[in-house]
Amino acid sequence: MTTNSPLAPDRPPTTSRCGVVSLIGRANVGKSTLLNAMVGRKVSIVSDKPQTTRGPVRAVLTIDGAQAVFIDTPGLHKPRTLLGQRLNRTALGALEGVDVIAQVVDGKGGAGGGDLFVAEHLPARHICIVNKVDGMSRGAVLAQLKAVGEWGFEEYFAVSARTGAGVPELVASLLGRLPAGPPLYPVGEELVADVTEGAWVAELVREQLLAVARDELPYSIACRVTEWDWPHIRCEILVERESQKGIVIGQGGLVLKRVGTAVRAQLPPGAYVELTVRVARDWQQKPETLGRLGL
């Protein structure tokens, strides 16, 4: 996966600063959209459904003599399943040993007690990002900044990951906080995300399913690539109940057809994606299944 970030004009392939930046926050505050905006390409799937991100997604941006390795983390939430517990553990684990911690809050929804709870449990409070400020009045944005301004972070930003407003200034500040050191990833190869091709395709399938899922179904969907013989890719979709299987397939297979078409559009020409659906009852509570899914 490669990128040319709109934030980064061509520069000599050298760096003097390098470090790891973790994005943390409650579910659905826009961390994945923000990560995509910062590196200039889609490296993390997005959805308006909670628990979209289920594993740490690492993306690399090399610009202005610095290399930032960003980590997008699952949204912190009150877990009701073993999966939820593991997602929270993954998110908090991604804070260990990093150079910069950036908490993201939802400006439109308003920062609340859950966001403060997250802030109070951070090992360091470097940057707080009020996201989704597009469409908000200046007064409303200032009110949100004032509210989070009492939480003791070193720096605050108001941005819109969707429109890109405020993102260049945020990136500049994050890069400026990185310690001196050589790059962690090769410079000039334009590496963006260290996810396997199979894992990426499975996430693309889940992203499209989330767009059509309803009620509790988003939590019950998991995807994994079971066969990769390019250009043929076989992806298995897991649901928890027989009734959910029909929703995912759709009348006459229409939902799966739409999902397959949307996924192929994001892959190199000639890709063939075969989608199958299997019922795995209560997979969110089963350690063995979660292990096979890499969760």
N, C-alpha and C positions, 0 to 999 in steps of 0.2 A: 504494500500500500504506500503510495507516494503522495506528496502534496507540494504545492507552491503557495505558501501563506500570503494572503493579500497584505499582511502586516510587514512582510519581509522582502524588500528588494534584494537583487542579487548582491552578495558580498563574498569576499574571500573566505574559504572554508577553515576559519580559525576561531577558537573560543578561548577566553580567559576566565570565564565564570561558568559554573555548571552546578545544578542542584535539582532536588526533587520537590515538587509542589503538590500537596494533597488538597483536593476540593472535598469539603465535608458539609453536611447539612441534612435537614429532614427530607423526607420523600417529596418529590414533585416540586422542588424549588428551582429547577432548571439547570442543574449542574452539568448534565450531558450536553445540553444545547450550548452552554457557555464554553465547555471544552472544545466543541466543534468550532465555535466562533473564534476562539483564541488560536487554534492551529490552522484554521483556514480550510478545513475539510471535515467531512463527516467521518468520525472515528468511533463514535458512540451512538447507539440507537436512541431515539427520543420518542416520547409518548406522553399523553396527558394522564396516563394511568400510573398509580403508585407502584413502587418496586420494579420499575422498568430496568434499571441497572442492577444486575445480580452478581457482578464480580468486578474487581478493580480493572479499569481500562487505562492503560498507559499510553500516552501520546507524547511525541517529542517535537519541540519547536526550537530551532537554532536561528538566532537573529541578534544583531547588534553585539557580536562577540560573546554571546552567552547562549548556553543550551539549557532549556528547562524541560524536565521530564514531569509531565502532569499526570496525576492519578485521579481518575473519576471514580467515586466510591458509591456503593449502594446507599439509598436514603435511610437515615436512622428513623426507626418507628417502634411502636410497641408491638413486640412479636406475639403472634398467636400460634405459630407452627415452628417446627425445628428449622425449616428453611429460613423463617424470619430471624430466628436466633443466630443462625450462621451468617446471614446478611449483615446484621449489626456487628458481629464479631469481625467480619471482613472489613467493614468500614472503619472501625476503630483501629484495627490492626494496620491499616494503611497510613496511620498517623505516626507510627513508630519510626524514628530515625530520619524523618524527612527534614528538609531545610525550611520550608515555608508551609504554614497551615492557613488555608483560606476558607472561612465559613461562608456559605451562600444562604441567603434568606429570600423569601418571596415578598417583593415590595408590594405587589398588588394585593396579595392575600393578607399582608400585614405580619410583621414579626411578632411572635407571641411567646407564651411560656415554654412551648416545646423547643423553640429556637434558643431561648435562654438556657434551658436545660442542657442542650448540646454545647453551648459556649462554656458553661461551667465545668464541663467534663473534658475540655480540650487540654492537652499538655502545654500548649502555648497559644496565645491569642495574637496572631500576626495581622491578618487582614480580614475584614468583614465586608462582604459584597451584597448589596441590596440589588437584587435582580428583578427583571420584569417591570422596569419603570416606564416603558413605552406606554403612552396613553395616560399617564398620571400627570396631574398638575404639579407645578414646581413646589407649591405649598405642601402637597401630599408627599412628595419625595423628601423634602426637608424634614417633614414630621417623622418619616420612617428612619432617616439618618439620625435624627435626634434621639429616637427611641433606642436604637442599637448603640448609639454613641455612649451610652451609660454602661456598656458591657466590658469596657476596658481593653478593646483592641488597639493595636498600634496605628492602624490606618483603615479608612472607610472609603468605599466606592459605591456609586449608584450607576448601574449599567442596564442595558437591554441586550441580552444575548441574542434575541430574535432579530433586532435591527442592527446590532453592532455598536450602538451608541455607548460611549465610555469604555469600550473594550480595549482599544489601543493604549489608553492611559493606564488601565489596569495591568496589561501585559508589561508595559514599561516598568511599572513599580515592582511587579513580581520578579522580573529579570534583574532589576537593581538590587534585590535582596539576596541573590544567589551568591554563594561563597566562591572564592577563587579556586580554580581547578580545571583539569582537562575534561573533555567531553566524555560522557558515559556511553554514548552511541556514536558510530562513525559519522563524521560531518561530510556532507556532499552526496551521501547516498539517499538523502531525503526520506529516511525512515520516519514513519509517523506513529504507527501503533504496533506493539509487540503481541498481537493476537494471531493465532493461526488462521489460515484461510477457512478451514472447516468451522471453527468457532464463529468467525465473522459471518459466514453464510447462515448459520443457525440463528444468530442474532437478527439478521435481516428478516428471516422468516418470522421470528417472534414479533418483531416490530410491526410487520404488516398485519399479523393476527391481532395485535393489541388495538389496531385502528378499527377493527370490526367487532372486537369482543365487548361483552356487556356484563354488568353486575359483577359477580364474583369470578367470572371466567378468567380475567387477566392473571389472577393469582394462580390459577390451576393449569396454566399453559407452560410447558417446557419444550425446548427444541434441541436436537443434537443431530449432527451429520453422521450417518452410519456407513456411508460408502462414498468414496471420492475416486472416481476413475474418469478424469477429465476427458471430455466435457460433461460427463454424466455425474451428477451429485444427487445422492439420496439423503433426504432429511426426514427424521422421525419426529412427529409432534406428539407429545404426551398430554393427556387430559386425565382428570381424576374420576369422571363418571361417564357412563354410557350416554346420558342425555347431552353432555358437553361435546361429545364426538360429532353429533349431528350438526351442532352449531358451527363447529370448526370446518366441517366439510361443506355445509351449505346445500341448499336444494339443487340437486343435479350436479353437485360438486362445484358450484359457482364460486364459493368463498375460496376454496383451494386454488381454483384456476386464477382468480384475481391475485391471490398472494403470490403464486408462482410467476405470473407475468410481471408483477412489481419487483420481485427479487431479481429476476433475470435482467431487468432493465438496469440494474446496478452492478452487473457482472460483465466480464469481457464477452464480446460477441461469440455466439455458438454454445454458450452454457445451457445445459438441460438440467432442470431441477425437478426431481421426483419427490413428491410430498406424500407421506403416509401418516395416518393417525392411529394411535394406540391408547387404550385405556390402561392407566397404571394407578390403581386406587390408592388414594391418600399418599401420593408420592412425596408430598411436602413434609411428611412426618417420618419417612423411611431413610435412615442413614445410607443404606446400600444404594438406593436410587439416586440420592443426592450426590453420592460419591461418583457414580457413573456419569453424572451430569457436570461434574467438576465444581459442585457447590458445597 
